């Protein structure tokens, strides 16, 4: 009996989940995965753990080893870059990265999970030695070597988003002098509202990070090897520069083949199909449907790729899927030295980019009842809520504390996904025990505060 040929492009979260689902749901498939890189499924979001010696080996920072799938009959080909889709023939052209040889492979169904690539800033000196990117196994090992090199004194990190913050923290913990530069006026400014970033900015400075905000990078300077970063706010000595200045969709190879938008994201319909029959796309190279924004927007998260891959494989052999993809909220979390935060849905910045009118509320309290002293494990906690000013539907939120309350971010995500209102969250039935929380739970209190209720 002839097997149905399914080709998966990319071995990160979307590709990994797609093969898990294919093996679990179907029989009689011939599955091939192509990965352009040498190392299959390195998890860049786990790089900080490696840099801080929280994992045993860099080779452990991965989603899966190829053997997991090859033992089940899947063809996993690393160092094989897909360079073209021949939709009329239903083949993909693949180049062996090592030999340069090209071959065509047949497909019946094609799932694209090509992901993103980091931005290498287009400034003079970006090709100097010791100018690194914060993504992938090769860069992880190079950065790790520099963190362990006593001759390296000054590290400059470009970009104060999640990856940049992780790079800065790892560098401080390695004993380096760290400068963190960003073009916007506050760290993590696209992820959190100012009430929370103000707290984290002071904390970063207290930990020894030199923040240079609202700055323009003019050049990396040095004679063969970088020695300084030139900005419109001055020069900064740099033995190493780590660029964490955002990402862009890895779709240049698809230009003129698959329909892309003006920024290079793959256009998909509500069933995650491209403009070609039997060609689907998931993950960071696509725009994900945001439930709170009610439109498509970039949401580059592993959780998004995995949910999209699960949907695609579930409906892969339906002529027309019974239901469209439900959409996502977009939730994430990060530690910043002693602080932990989790955010979900929209904030003021992302809402403005999506032209969604919102209202916000910021709430501060203590984790446990006020009769428990702060030095008895009762730290300050903060909650930000973003909501529709007319309907009170919750569109986003974040939690922050030196105590790990990040799981509360999952509660916010569920509230946003189910389009709960402030009134619903204000009276939601959560447990109380003074060893854990307050008589009204933190999110109850935050919603009550947003409604203007009397302080408990």
Secondary structure, DSSP 4 states (H G I P E B T S, - for coil): -PPEEEEEE--SHHHHHHHHHHHHH-SSEEEEEEESSSSTTB-GGGHHHHHTT-SS-GGGSBS--THHHHTTT-EEEESEEEEEEETTTTEEEEEETTT--EEEEE-SEEEE---EEE----SBTTTSBTEEES-SHHHHHHHHHHHT-TT--EEEEE--SHHHHHHHHHHHHTT-EEEEEESSSSTTTTTS-HHHHHHHHHHHHHTTEEEEES--EEEEEESSBEEEEEETTEEEE-SEEEE---EEES-GGGTTTS-B-TTSPBP--TTSB-SSTTEEE-STTBPEEETTTTEEE----HHHHHHHHHHHHHTTT-SS-SS----B--EEEEEETTEEEEEEE--HHHHHHTT---EEEEEEEESS-TTS-GGGT--EEEEEEEE-TTT-BEEEEEEEESS--THHHHHHHHHHHTT-BHHHHHH------TTT--SS-HHHHHHHHHTTPPP-
